[in-house]
């Protein structure tokens, strides 16, 4: 299965003075997921595990919870990034 590339996201807003002294180039953002198994990704926010995305055929299942064995299904999506966003939105 071919995975999509991570979405590029706009960095945080900074003051004009800080922006003037910052190097020119794309903003660096944290990638909130880590591959932990062939079909399993761990999703973290603020340094804490908030859920998982499991690849089941062509469906991405979003699971919420810090432990995989107790995680609860939050949603099912057709794209990986939508499933990651569902896990991150659940935390808020």
Buried (B, 14 or more C-beta within 10 A) or exposed (E): EEEEEEEEEEEEEEEEEEEEEEEEEEEEEEEBBEEEEEBBBBBBBEEEBBBBBBBEEEEBBBBBBEEBEEBEEBBBBEEBBBBBBBBBEBEE
